């Protein structure tokens, strides 16, 4: 961790608390969750009780009353522990802020305390089978019918999809208006016509439930509209910098962990009569990795500081997501190579990290989209 900057002694005390929680409540069970394809539901309650969920929710809604920098600590420590199971970033730092920023008083009172405690799990349904990163191409509709909205459509790749109690659905309330006809609608798990498809089998993030969701004439009251009708795309764009910062924070922490595991491994593993770490090739590769990780840490903490001061713009957030995730994948590939055949074994953390990291260049907007966004700003 960099000296000074956005992290204080209070953050580091909280970090110790997070590490102890992960060691006690997550690491011993993670293998089983990977086989099951999802975590035990009770983990959400345990994280809530420990104050690890929704750090930025004010005390009036049952939250810790802290800020996103404490969420950053949670996200970093989960990444360092290869704890891919709980979709905490989505729950705490994407779903919850939408409700906090745009929700009605009734919506805040209904959902925020439950999200803080882990009683309710949150998900956001953006991606559709045919749209990918193109949010303007969303086809799911939420058409007014008296005092209700009728939701129809399908979503895919939804984190927390199997366990979610409340889902923010990106839908067209006025399909004739394109992006300007996009709204955000809350759909609860018990609504008739709502169903979950299979829990998707992925290359990595094996303990995290990721689902297809289906909406077949799902009727919700108009009061389930989140914010103003037609402003959904605007809301999504304004909150994307934090989403991309979440990914960047995890990427750097993941790469740092990979470096630490690899240094330990090459010091103990011998070949041709000496430790692998004593070969010049190993030292040079690790020198490159250390340099890249250090640059990534400096950049992401600069972005975090900007975000805490309200100054993280979309272009810088896109650069952070692009650079750190490309770096993460390069670094973990080098680290896996230095483990030799053992790096390909699932029981070694570097193998899991390598598999988990690949999605970071895709979700939150593919890195090709990041390059397009950055290029437009030049």
HUKA-V952425 format. One record per run of one state. SS is the DSSP state (H for helix, E for strand, C for the rest). FROM is the first residue (numbers start at 0). LEN is the number of residues. Records with the same first field share a line. If there is no record, write none. Layout:
BEGIN
SS=FROM-LEN, FROM-LEN
END
This chain:
BEGIN
C=0-8, 25-1, 36-5, 49-9, 61-6, 80-7, 102-2, 117-4, 125-9, 137-3, 145-2, 159-6, 172-2, 188-5, 199-10, 226-5, 268-1, 271-2, 278-1, 308-5, 338-1, 344-4, 361-5, 376-2
H=8-17, 26-10, 41-8, 58-3, 67-13, 87-15, 104-13, 134-3, 174-7, 221-3, 231-37, 275-3, 279-29, 313-25, 339-5, 348-13, 366-10
E=121-4, 140-5, 147-12, 165-7, 181-7, 193-6, 209-12, 224-2, 269-2, 273-2
END
